[in-house]
Amino acid sequence: MITNKCNPEKITWAKSVNLIFPNQQGRGSHMNISGIALTKNVPHKDNAIALMEYLSSDRAQFIYAQ
């Protein structure tokens, strides 16, 4: 984004972002970002959506955190 000539306003946006790496007594920190998507022609669409809903539920997120 910093070199975006088609949308110069995004250059300002990109320059306003600062990365911060917290330090935990010299060990640093870990951040895990996960994503999920549903493709247009997925077989068993209803089951895929049910799985996505479960994986984003409070219960599943609690299990991940443990």
One Martini backbone bead per residue (centre of mass of N, CA, C, O) as a GRO file, in nm:
protein
   66
    1MET     BB    1   0.052   0.065  -0.014
    2ILE     BB    2   0.293   0.270  -0.020
    3THR     BB    3   0.296   0.235  -0.364
    4ASN     BB    4   0.006   0.350  -0.435
    5LYS     BB    5  -0.088   0.513  -0.735
    6CYS     BB    6  -0.405   0.468  -0.764
    7ASN     BB    7  -0.425   0.514  -0.423
    8PRO     BB    8  -0.291   0.761  -0.242
    9GLU     BB    9  -0.454   0.743   0.032
   10LYS     BB   10  -0.318   0.466   0.119
   11ILE     BB   11  -0.044   0.572   0.201
   12THR     BB   12  -0.133   0.705   0.463
   13TRP     BB   13  -0.244   0.456   0.593
   14ALA     BB   14   0.019   0.288   0.594
   15LYS     BB   15   0.191   0.503   0.760
   16SER     BB   16  -0.007   0.471   1.026
   17VAL     BB   17   0.124   0.197   1.069
   18ASN     BB   18   0.220   0.003   1.361
   19LEU     BB   19   0.447  -0.220   1.481
   20ILE     BB   20   0.409  -0.446   1.766
   21PHE     BB   21   0.643  -0.628   1.984
   22PRO     BB   22   0.596  -0.791   2.242
   23ASN     BB   23   0.757  -0.846   2.558
   24GLN     BB   24   0.835  -1.164   2.739
   25GLN     BB   25   1.112  -1.189   2.878
   26GLY     BB   26   1.253  -1.236   2.574
   27ARG     BB   27   1.018  -1.411   2.400
   28GLY     BB   28   0.776  -1.270   2.323
   29SER     BB   29   0.506  -1.330   2.086
   30HIS     BB   30   0.188  -1.481   1.997
   31MET     BB   31  -0.001  -1.489   1.684
   32ASN     BB   32  -0.318  -1.626   1.579
   33ILE     BB   33  -0.442  -1.632   1.247
   34SER     BB   34  -0.759  -1.721   1.123
   35GLY     BB   35  -0.935  -1.875   0.845
   36ILE     BB   36  -1.245  -1.884   0.642
   37ALA     BB   37  -1.401  -2.048   0.352
   38LEU     BB   38  -1.641  -2.040   0.078
   39THR     BB   39  -1.699  -2.190  -0.199
   40LYS     BB   40  -1.905  -2.178  -0.466
   41ASN     BB   41  -1.872  -2.520  -0.537
   42VAL     BB   42  -1.947  -2.665  -0.286
   43PRO     BB   43  -1.984  -2.948  -0.137
   44HIS     BB   44  -2.199  -2.960   0.104
   45LYS     BB   45  -2.287  -2.670   0.207
   46ASP     BB   46  -2.436  -2.713   0.477
   47ASN     BB   47  -2.198  -2.852   0.621
   48ALA     BB   48  -1.992  -2.626   0.586
   49ILE     BB   49  -2.151  -2.413   0.744
   50ALA     BB   50  -2.170  -2.570   1.008
   51LEU     BB   51  -1.866  -2.580   1.056
   52MET     BB   52  -1.814  -2.276   1.058
   53GLU     BB   53  -2.002  -2.214   1.295
   54TYR     BB   54  -1.860  -2.387   1.500
   55LEU     BB   55  -1.564  -2.267   1.476
   56SER     BB   56  -1.703  -1.971   1.570
   57SER     BB   57  -1.773  -2.054   1.838
   58ASP     BB   58  -1.737  -2.033   2.169
   59ARG     BB   59  -1.656  -2.327   2.219
   60ALA     BB   60  -1.431  -2.355   2.006
   61GLN     BB   61  -1.262  -2.113   2.106
   62PHE     BB   62  -1.206  -2.235   2.382
   63ILE     BB   63  -1.057  -2.483   2.285
   64TYR     BB   64  -0.827  -2.334   2.144
   65ALA     BB   65  -0.726  -2.179   2.402
   66GLN     BB   66  -0.649  -2.458   2.551
   0.00000   0.00000   0.00000
